[in-house]
């Protein structure tokens, strides 16, 4: 049945994920509630869930996989107890946990029992949060309340065309709202990767999804107590590549793909972008610098000029908080004219969402390195890990423009009377001259450097060398948890 749908079975998925012969299954004979142990009822063993631990690349993880061939993978009491047990076990063992989801949701026949145990599963998701990395792979349906367990994990991977997630299905949606929508259109991989932001990654099939899990795990520590895994890098750390200088256009209004800069700076082929399709005006992901794992945050000038909007703010803040939870240093590339203006943004809560970025960076105690590439205006300059938000090192390129706002807007405010007094036929010429004067006198990075807000102005070609040097020294940095005031926890503007 699974193969006909282009899907693997639960055990095939686990075998593909784990190192050969490393899987130790737990509770394989546990029966659904109300059923007695009997060899004649062997199809009930495990209650539709395969769970245990094994190794990936020699590192231990806990894994569980839902078996859609048994009652549609529905979540009965035993099934849910096993997932909750897997989450608790991972937290106790201090190892990552990977859940392979393929379920129609709570088992209706078991009523409130399935709902109650679903609550226990959610509770353990939350208790494991920030303790060990949690990865959810949606490889079939994940409907109803069952969606919230993946949503509580750190990363969600969805398989295209065979997986979907939604709280209420198409029939209910049509009966309540009159909207006619397909399973794919309501909660498919494309929807959740590009529109809702629920999915961090998508894969073409089960095999690609498993390969993605393995790659993602290679960047992550086993728990909050551990450092991320390092690898040997063949590239010299003191490399100065003059070709990098040509990536950033001299015209401040011209766009470019910030990924080119990221790939040029970090170890070859090491950048793993997270949530690529969601909020594309921002770029986040993992990379290696001289073999060390870092979290990369950048604004994307090619989309919305790199402005921060509601979705980009959420995407950045969540990624920063993950990296801080798991000892992953942060490198931020700033090129943004500010927060995106507009009624939709203001009414949608850009103030609240934008504040999440400020909160996340301020709270983070991992090494934080910032590179001001070009525009760094207004509140967005502050929010994207400026010096006063706790950046350990701030570099700026000669092209950097750090100011309250862009020169055009500034001139229209502070030199309005002079501009109005200019002869009409020369007004454009006078305005252009004022803009250039303002840009050279007030916005160049040496002004910020003179005031201590930028540590060093560097060529783009020197970025790899300077970041690697700073990172090597900052790895000795003690996490400044003691600087935080005594409290239960802060109240991030969610």
N, C-alpha and C positions, 0 to 999 in steps of 0.2 A: 504493500500500500504506500509506504513512504517513498520507495524508489520510483513508483509510477508518477509521483508528484515532483520528482527531481530532488527529493530530500533523503537524508541519511537517517538510519535508526539512531536511537539514543546511545546505544553501545558503540556503534560505528563512529559516532561523533567523539565520544570519549577516547576511543582507541586512536583516532587521528590526532587528537589534541595532546595526549600524554606520551611520554617516552615509552617505547615498547616494554611490556612486562612490569611497568611500575605501578599500575592501578591496584589499589586495595579497596575493595567495595565494602561498604558498611550497611548493615540492616537489609541484606538482599531478600530475606524471608519474611520481613514484616508484612502483616496482612492488613487489609482495610478493616476499620472498626465494624464489629458485628459479624465478622467472618472468622471461623476457626481454622487453625492450621490443617491443611490437607494437601497431599500430593495431587489429588484430583483437581485441586483448584490452583495449580501451579501458575496459571496465567495471572493470578492475583498477587503473587509474591512481589513485594516491593511497592505495591500500590501505584504503579505507573511512574516511579521515579528511581533512577539509578544514581547512587551517591557514594562518594568516598574521597580518597586522596591519592596523589601520584606526583610525578615530576614532569616538568617541562624544561628541557635543556638542563636537566640536573637539579632544578630548583623545585621544591615542594609547593604544590597548590592543593586546595580543596575544590572539587568539582561536583556539580550535580546536573543531571540531564533528564528532562521530562520525556516520557514515552507516550507519544501520541497514539500508538497502536492499542493502548489500554484505556478504554473509556474516553477517547479523545484527549488524553493527557489531563483530564479534569482534576482539579485540586481537591482531593478529599482530606479528611483529618490526618490520616497517616502520611499521605503525600506531603502535606504542609509541615507536619512535625519533622519530617526528614530534611526539608529545606531549612527550617529553623535550626535544626541540629547542625547542618553543614555550615551555616553562617556563624553559629556560636563556636564550632570547632575551629574554623579558620581564625577567628579572633583570638581564641586560646592558644593556637599553634603559632600565631603571628605569621600567617602566610596568606597570599592572595586567594580570593575565591572567585570561581567562574561558574555562572549559571547559564545553562543551555535551555532556553524556554521554547515550549511547543505545546501550548495548552489552551483549551477553550474557556478556562476560568474556573471559578468555584463550582464544586460538584453539587448540583441542585438537590440531588437525592439525600444528601447529608445535612441539608439545611444549615441551621445556625452553627453546627459543629465546624463546618468548613470555614464559615466566616470568622469564627473565634480564632481558629488556628492561623488564618490568614493574618490576623492582627499580631499574633506571635511572630510570624515571619517578618512582617514590617518592623516590629520592635527590634528584632535581631539585625535587620539591615541597618537600622539607625545606630544600634550599639556598636556595630562593626565599622561605621563610617569614621574615617580618619584614623582608624586603627590598622586596617589592612585594605589594600586596593580591592575594589569589587567591580567585576566586569559582567555585564549581562549580554547574552547573544540571543536575539529573537530569530528563531529558525522556523517559525510557524505562527499560528495565532497566539496572541496574548491579549485576552479580552476581559472586560469588566474590571473588578478590583485587582485582578492579577497584574494589571499594568503597573501598579504602584511599586511593586518590588523592584522591577528593572529601573523604574524612575528614581528609586532611592540609591541606586548604585552610582559608581563614578563614571562609567562609560557604557554606552548602549550601542551594540552593533546589530544592524538589521540586514537580513538577506532579501535581496530584491525579488519581487514577484511571488515569493512563497511566504513572506511574513507580513503581519500587520498588527497594529496595536490601536485599541480604542476602548473607551469606557462603555459606550452604548453602540450597538451595531447599526447597520444601514436601515433595517426595518424599523427600529425604534426611532431613529432620526427622522425617517419619513413620516411616521405616525404622529410625531410631536411637532415637527417644524415644517413638514411638507417637502423637505429637500430630498431629492432622489440622488443617491450617491452609491458608488461601488465600494467594496471592501478596500480596494487599492486606493481609491480616491479619498476615502475617509481616513484611513490609517496606515497606508503603505509606507515603504521605505523612503520613497521620494518625498512624501508629505512630511515625515518626521525628521528627515535630514535637512530639508531646505526651508520648511515653513514653521514647524513647531519648535524645532531645535531639540527634540527628545532624543534623536539618534545622533551619536557622535561619529559613526562610520556606517557605510553600507558596503555590502559584498554581493558579488554576482551569484554565488552559490554557497553551499555549506562548507566546501573545501576552502574557498577563499576567506570565508569568515573565520574559520579555525586558524588559518595562516596569519590573519590579522591579529587574532588574540595572542598568538605566539610572539609576533613582532612587538605588540604593545607591552606585553609582559617584560620584554627585554629592556625596556626603559624604566621599569618600576621597581622600587625596593619591595622586599617581602612585607615590611610593616613600617610603621612610623618610627620605629627604633633603629631602622637600618638605613644605610646610604644606598642610593641607586647603583645598579651594577655598572662597572666601568669596562671598557674594552681598549685594546691597543689601537692607536691611530697611526696610520702610515704617513699622514700629512704633518709637516713641521708646524709647530705652534707659532713660530716667529715669521710665518710666511707674510710677505708684503706683496699683494697682487695689484699692480697698477690698473689692471682691467676693471677692478671694482669701482674706480673713480668715475668711469663712464656710465655706470648704472643710474646715477642720480642726475636728472636733467638740470641744466642751469636755470631754465625757465621755471619759476616757482609755481606756475599754473599748469605745467605739463605733468601728466600722470606717468606712472611706471609701475611695474609689478614688483612689490616688495619681496616676493618669494625669490626673485633673482638675487637680491641682496642677502637674504637668509642662506640660500644655498652656497653663495660665494664665501660666506663667513665661516660656516660650520663644517664639520667633517663631511666628506663627500658621501652623498646618498643617505645621510643620517636623519634628514628632516622628515618627521611623521606628523602631518597636519591633522588636527582634530577639528571636527565640525566644519569642514571645508565649505559645504554648501549653505550653511546657516550664517546669517550676518556676514556676508563676504567683504564688507568694508573693514573687517578686522580679520587677522590671521593669528591663530594660536596653534601650538604643537610642541612636540619634543624633538630635540636634536642633540648631537654630541659635539663637544668642543675639546679637542685633544683627548678624546675618549670618555670625557665626563658628560653625564646627562645634564641637560638644562631644559627649562621650560621657556619657550619663545613666545612673546606677545608682540604684535606689530599692527599698526594701522595700515590700510591698503589704499593708497592714493588712486588706484584705478577704479575704485567703486565709491561713489558718493564723496569723492575727493578725500576719502579717509576720515570723514566725520564719524563721531561716536553717536549712535542712536540707541534706542531702547534695547534692541536685540544684541548689538555689539557690546553694550555695557554688561548685560547678563552673561554673555559668552566669556568675556575677559575676566570678570569677577569670579566666576565659578572656576575657571582654569587656574587663576592665581591662587585661590584657596586650596585647590587640590595640590598644587606644587608645594605650597607651604606646609600642608599636612604631611607630605612624604619627602621632605628634605631635598627638594629639587630646586636648585638656584634658578632665578628668573632673569632673563635678558629681554629688555623692552626696547623696541624701535619706534620712535615717535615721529610721525609726519601727519599732523591733523590740524585743520583750521578751527576745530572746536566741536561742540555738540551740534547735532543736526537741528536746525530750526524748523518750525512749522506747527500748525494747530494739532495735527495728529500726534506729534511727538510730545508737545506740552500737555495735551489732554490725556495722552496715554501714560504720563508719569515719568518723563525723561529725567526730571529732578530726582525722583526716588530711585530710578534705575541707575542713573549716572552716579549717584552717591554710593552704589555698591562697589564700583571700581575704586573709589577713594578708600572705602572701608577695607576692601580686600588687600590693597597694597599697604595701607597703614598698619594693618594687623600682621602682615607677613614678616617673619623673622629670618627667613632664609637669605642667603646672599642675593642682593638685588643690584643689577647693572642696567643702566639706561643709556641709550644712544639717541640723541636728538638729530634726526636725519635732515629735516627741513622745517616745515611749519610746526610750531608748538605754541598755540594761541589759547589764551583764556583759561577757563576751568579745565579744559582737556589737557593742557600742559601740566597743570597741577596733578590731575587725577592719574596720569600715566607715569607714575613712579618718579616724580620730581624729587629733588634733594630733600625738601622739607617733608616729603611723605616717606622718608626713610631709605632712599636709594643710597647704597654704599659708594657707588662710583657713577658719575654722570659724564659721559663724553658727548661732544657735539661736533658735527661736521662744519666746515666753513660755510656750507649752504644753509645752516640752521638759522631760523628766524624765531626768536622767543619774545613774545609780547602779549599784551592784553587782548589785542585783536589785530587783524590784518591792516596793512598800511592804508589801503583805500578808505576803510571805515574810520580809521583813526584820524586821517586828514579831514574828512568831512565833519568831524566833531571839533577837533582842537584848532583847526585853521580855517574854520568855516567863513569867518568874516573876511579874511584875506582872499579867499577863493571867490567870494561874492563881489569883492572890489575889483577883481581882475577884469579887463576888457573881454566882452563875450567871445571875440574872435581868437583870444589867446587863453581862454579858460582851460581848455584841454591840455594845452602845453604847460600852463602853470601847475595844473593838477598833477600831471605826470612828473614834473620836476619836484614837487612837494613830496610825492610818494617815494621817489628815489632818495631824497634827503632823509626822510623819516626812516626808510629801510636801512640806510647806511649808518645813521647816527644813533638809532634807538633799538634796532632789531638784530644786529650782528651778534654772533655768539660770544665775542670777546668782552662785550659789556656784561653778560651774565657770568662769564669766567672771572672778570675783575671783581664781581660782587660775591664770588664763592658759590654760585648756584650751578656752575659747570666746572668740573675738575680739570678738563683738558680739551682743547680743540684739536681734533685729529683728522687726517685724511681718511676717506673711506677705505683706501687700500690697507690702512693700518688696523682696521677693526678687529680682525681675527687675532692679531698679535696682542693688541691691548686688552681685549676681553679675556684671552687665555691667561695673560699675566695676572690680571685682576682676580680671575676665578681661582687660580692656583693659590693666591694669598688668602682669598676669602673663604676657602674651604676650611681654614682653621677658625673661622668666625664662630663664636659661641652664640647659640640661639638666645636672643635677648628676652626670654620669657619673663625674667625677673623684672623687666621694665614695665610689664603690664600691671595695671592696678589690681588689687585684690577684688575679685568679683566672681560670680558663678560663670557668666560669659557676657559678652557684649550683645547688643541688639542690632544686628545688621538690618538695614532697610530693605526687607525682602519684597 
